[in-house]
Every structure is written in C-alpha cells, then in structure tokens.
Amino acid sequence: MKSNTHSKYDPRSSFIMWTFALLLFASSSALTERAFADQNSDNTLTSDKSNSGKSLAMQSPATQSPAQTDTSKPKSVAPSNRERNSAEAISEETESSILEFAKREEPGLFELLRFLKQKRTASYQQALRETGRTQQKLEVLKEKDPELYEIESQLWRTRSKLSLLAAQLSVKEDGQLEKQLEYLVRDLESQEIARVTLLRDRAAKQLERLDSQLKERTKDIEGSFDKSLESWKSRIKKQRTSPKKAD
C-alpha cells in the first residue's frame, strides 16, 4: 500500500492553516497587550490621582507649558497604526532579533513567520511587527516586574500554542491534537488565575496601606487641620519676608 504521509503538506491546506494561525496569533497578541495596559493602569492609578491636583495647583500661568496656556495653535493629528507601519521599515537587525526571540520562546510561531516570509506576503510584516511589540513589552516587564513577567510570558506562549493548534484543527480533525487542546486550555486557565491572584494580592496590600493612611488622617482631624494650617501660614510668612528679585 502506498503511503499517504505527504498529504498533510498539501500547499492549499498549509496556506489555510497558517493564515488562520496568523489571525489567531494577532488576537492573542491583542490580549497580551491589553493585559500589559491593565497592569500599567493599576500601577499608575494611585500616583496619578495623588499627583494630578498637586501639579496643577503648583503651576502659575507664567510657568505652565505652552500646551496648557496656548489654545490658538492647531493640534497635530497622530498618524494611524497603518500609516505608521507603512512608513516604518523593519531593519534586518530588528527582523533578526524578532525571529531569534520567536525561535527561542515559541518554535511554532517561528515556523509561522518562516512560512509567511517564504510566501513574501504582507502578512509577514504584520506578524513580525506584532511579535516585535510583544517582545519589547515582555523585555520591559522583565526589568520592571520579574514576578509578573513570568506569568505573562507563560500566558503569551500558551496563547501562541493554542493559536497554532487551533489552526491545525481547522484543517483536519485529530484526536491527539484535541487532547493537546484540552491540556493547553486548562494550562491557560490556571495561568490566568495565577495572574489575577497576583494582582489581587497586590491590590489588597495597597488597600491595606490606604486604610492605614486614612485611619491616621481621621484619628485627630482637628489636630491635623491645625498642623496643616500652621505649615501653610509659615510658608506664606517666609514668602513675604524673602527678598524680592528684581525683574
């Protein structure tokens, strides 16, 4: 009997599979970017609230930036992602770095990129840019937050594997691949739980610190008021008695 081992390499099926993989990979990259955005938002929320009023109050009209005082100048419109992507060519060095990252972190993604490059499709540039953005975000996160990086990098790898596996299953049914799908989905769920648990624990600690500050503030409101008022009066007095600079 003649072997049919080469049927799975049918060009049409391969192209459908890899194209579908690219769509799923783009979706998983978007999920990863939203996760990074959520984390950055959580980290900056408290500091933004505490600093925004202070920075505006301390600026006088003379010291405010032109963007705050001059409304006569027309505002420039930021280019769209498509315009920015078409204008920014990926250098060979950057391409090599992205491919090395993909080969090291997720071989299946590396094979997808190689396939798209051989086909010379515009999708290759798209996939390359999305992989590059993920690479940059993970590298920044590794420096700033190693603990969260471990979880986020695992999530990205699992989503990438799922995207490629789903693409294979879209071409043909396979019991072994179905089992891998179940395993990866369970893995993804446990990693998502680990991520949310970490962020929840951090939020709980932050809430505990805020509760402590609030308790300290409300323990002796009148005393805090007197100290704050005295401090401001002292500043005003120093400002009055300080020598004035000549214009």
C-alpha positions as CSV (number, residue, x, y, z in Angstrom):
1,M,0.0,0.0,0.0
2,K,1.3,3.4,-1.0
3,S,2.0,5.7,2.0
4,N,-0.1,8.9,2.2
5,T,2.3,10.7,4.6
6,H,2.7,13.7,2.4
7,S,-1.0,14.6,2.3
8,K,-0.7,16.9,5.3
9,Y,1.8,19.0,3.4
10,D,-0.8,20.0,0.8
11,P,0.1,23.6,-0.1
12,R,-3.5,24.8,-0.1
13,S,-4.2,23.3,3.3
14,S,-0.9,24.6,4.7
15,F,-1.7,28.1,3.5
16,I,-5.2,28.0,5.0
17,M,-3.8,26.7,8.3
18,W,-1.0,29.3,8.6
19,T,-3.3,32.1,7.5
20,F,-5.8,31.1,10.2
21,A,-2.9,30.8,12.7
22,L,-1.9,34.4,11.9
23,L,-5.4,35.7,12.6
24,L,-5.5,33.8,15.9
25,F,-2.0,35.0,16.8
26,A,-3.0,38.6,16.2
27,S,-5.9,38.1,18.5
28,S,-3.7,36.5,21.2
29,S,-1.2,39.4,20.8
30,A,-4.0,41.9,21.4
31,L,-5.0,40.0,24.6
32,T,-1.4,40.2,25.8
33,E,-1.2,44.0,25.1
34,R,-4.5,44.6,26.9
35,A,-3.1,42.7,29.9
36,F,0.0,44.9,29.9
37,A,-2.2,48.0,29.6
38,D,-4.4,46.8,32.5
39,Q,-1.3,46.3,34.7
40,N,0.2,49.7,33.8
41,S,-3.2,51.3,34.6
42,D,-3.3,49.5,38.0
43,N,0.2,50.7,38.8
44,T,-0.3,54.3,38.0
45,L,-3.9,54.9,39.2
46,T,-3.0,55.9,42.7
47,S,0.0,58.0,41.8
48,D,-1.9,59.8,39.1
49,K,-4.7,60.7,41.4
50,S,-2.4,62.0,44.1
51,N,-0.2,63.9,41.8
52,S,-2.6,65.5,39.3
53,G,-4.1,68.0,41.7
54,K,-0.7,68.9,43.2
55,S,1.0,69.5,39.8
56,L,-1.8,71.8,38.6
57,A,-2.1,73.7,41.8
58,M,1.7,74.5,42.0
59,Q,1.8,75.9,38.4
60,S,1.1,79.5,37.9
61,P,0.0,80.8,34.5
62,A,3.6,82.0,33.9
63,T,5.1,78.6,34.5
64,Q,2.6,76.5,32.7
65,S,3.7,74.9,29.4
66,P,2.5,76.3,26.1
67,A,0.3,73.3,25.6
68,Q,-1.7,74.3,28.8
69,T,-1.9,78.1,28.1
70,D,-1.9,78.5,24.3
71,T,-5.0,77.1,22.6
72,S,-4.6,79.1,19.4
73,K,-2.1,76.6,17.8
74,P,-3.7,73.8,15.8
75,K,-3.3,70.4,17.3
76,S,-1.4,67.8,15.2
77,V,-3.2,64.6,14.3
78,A,-1.3,61.4,15.3
79,P,-0.8,59.0,12.4
80,S,-2.9,55.8,12.4
81,N,-1.2,52.4,13.1
82,R,-1.5,51.5,9.4
83,E,0.2,54.8,8.3
84,R,2.9,54.4,11.0
85,N,3.5,50.7,10.0
86,S,3.8,51.5,6.3
87,A,6.3,54.4,7.0
88,E,8.5,52.4,9.3
89,A,10.5,49.8,7.6
90,I,11.8,46.9,9.7
91,S,15.6,46.8,9.6
92,E,17.4,43.5,9.1
93,E,18.8,43.7,12.6
94,T,15.4,44.1,14.1
95,E,14.0,41.3,12.0
96,S,16.8,39.0,13.1
97,S,16.2,39.9,16.8
98,I,12.4,39.2,16.4
99,L,13.0,35.9,14.7
100,E,15.5,34.8,17.3
101,F,13.0,35.7,20.0
102,A,10.3,33.7,18.3
103,K,12.6,30.7,17.8
104,R,13.7,30.8,21.4
105,E,10.3,31.4,23.0
106,E,7.8,29.7,20.7
107,P,9.2,27.5,17.9
108,G,5.7,27.1,16.4
109,L,5.5,30.9,15.9
110,F,8.9,30.9,14.4
111,E,7.7,28.3,11.8
112,L,4.7,30.5,11.1
113,L,7.0,33.5,10.5
114,R,9.3,31.5,8.2
115,F,6.3,30.3,6.2
116,L,5.0,33.8,5.7
117,K,8.4,35.1,4.8
118,Q,8.8,32.4,2.1
119,K,5.4,33.3,0.7
120,R,6.5,37.0,0.6
121,T,3.2,38.1,1.9
122,A,2.3,41.4,3.5
123,S,1.1,39.3,6.5
124,Y,4.7,38.6,7.3
125,Q,5.4,42.2,8.1
126,Q,2.2,42.4,10.2
127,A,3.1,39.2,12.1
128,L,6.7,40.5,12.5
129,R,5.6,43.8,14.0
130,E,3.1,42.1,16.4
131,T,5.8,39.7,17.6
132,G,8.2,42.6,18.0
133,R,5.7,44.6,20.1
134,T,5.2,41.6,22.3
135,Q,9.0,41.1,22.6
136,Q,9.5,44.7,23.7
137,K,6.7,44.7,26.2
138,L,7.9,41.4,27.7
139,E,11.5,42.7,28.0
140,V,10.3,45.9,29.7
141,L,8.2,43.9,32.1
142,K,11.1,41.6,32.9
143,E,13.1,44.6,34.1
144,K,10.3,46.3,36.0
145,D,8.3,43.3,37.4
146,P,10.0,39.9,37.1
147,E,7.3,38.2,39.1
148,L,4.5,39.3,36.8
149,Y,6.8,38.7,33.8
150,E,7.0,35.0,34.5
151,I,3.2,34.7,34.4
152,E,2.7,37.0,31.4
153,S,5.4,35.2,29.3
154,Q,3.8,31.9,30.1
155,L,0.4,33.2,29.1
156,W,1.8,34.5,25.8
157,R,3.4,31.2,25.0
158,T,0.3,29.3,25.8
159,R,-1.9,31.6,23.7
160,S,0.5,31.2,20.8
161,K,0.5,27.4,21.1
162,L,-3.3,27.5,21.2
163,S,-3.5,29.7,18.1
164,L,-1.3,27.3,16.1
165,L,-3.1,24.3,17.4
166,A,-6.5,25.7,16.5
167,A,-5.2,26.4,13.0
168,Q,-4.2,22.8,12.6
169,L,-7.5,21.6,13.8
170,S,-9.3,23.9,11.4
171,V,-7.7,21.9,8.5
172,K,-8.5,18.4,9.8
173,E,-9.8,16.6,12.9
174,D,-7.2,14.8,15.0
175,G,-7.9,13.1,18.4
176,Q,-4.3,13.6,19.6
177,L,-4.5,17.4,18.8
178,E,-7.9,17.6,20.6
179,K,-6.2,16.2,23.7
180,Q,-3.4,18.8,23.4
181,L,-6.1,21.5,23.0
182,E,-7.7,20.4,26.3
183,Y,-4.4,20.4,28.1
184,L,-3.4,23.9,26.8
185,V,-6.8,25.4,27.7
186,R,-6.5,24.1,31.2
187,D,-3.0,25.5,31.3
188,L,-4.2,28.8,30.1
189,E,-7.0,29.0,32.8
190,S,-4.6,28.2,35.6
191,Q,-2.1,30.9,34.4
192,E,-5.0,33.4,34.1
193,I,-5.9,32.6,37.7
194,A,-2.3,33.0,38.8
195,R,-2.2,36.4,37.2
196,V,-5.4,37.6,38.7
197,T,-4.4,36.2,42.1
198,L,-1.1,38.1,42.0
199,L,-2.8,41.4,41.0
200,R,-5.5,40.8,43.7
201,D,-2.9,40.3,46.4
202,R,-1.0,43.4,45.4
203,A,-4.3,45.4,45.3
204,A,-5.1,44.1,48.8
205,K,-1.7,45.3,50.1
206,Q,-2.3,48.7,48.6
207,L,-5.7,48.9,50.1
208,E,-4.3,48.0,53.5
209,R,-1.8,50.9,53.2
210,L,-4.5,53.3,52.2
211,D,-6.7,52.2,55.1
212,S,-3.7,52.8,57.4
213,Q,-3.2,56.3,56.0
214,L,-6.9,57.1,56.2
215,K,-7.0,55.9,59.8
216,E,-4.1,58.1,60.7
217,R,-5.7,61.1,58.9
218,T,-9.1,60.7,60.7
219,K,-7.7,59.9,64.1
220,D,-7.3,63.6,65.0
221,I,-8.9,65.7,62.3
222,E,-8.6,68.9,64.2
223,G,-5.0,68.3,65.2
224,S,-4.1,67.5,61.5
225,F,-6.0,70.7,60.4
226,D,-4.1,72.9,62.9
227,K,-0.7,71.4,61.8
228,S,-1.6,71.9,58.1
229,L,-2.8,75.4,58.6
230,E,0.3,76.4,60.6
231,S,2.5,74.9,57.9
232,W,0.8,77.0,55.2
233,K,1.0,80.2,57.3
234,S,4.7,79.6,57.8
235,R,5.2,79.3,54.1
236,I,3.3,82.5,53.4
237,K,5.3,84.3,56.1
238,K,8.6,83.2,54.6
239,Q,7.5,84.3,51.2
240,R,6.6,87.7,52.5
241,T,9.9,88.3,54.2
242,S,12.1,86.8,51.5
243,P,13.9,89.5,49.4
244,K,12.2,90.1,46.1
245,K,14.2,89.6,42.9
246,A,14.3,92.5,40.5
247,D,12.6,92.0,37.2
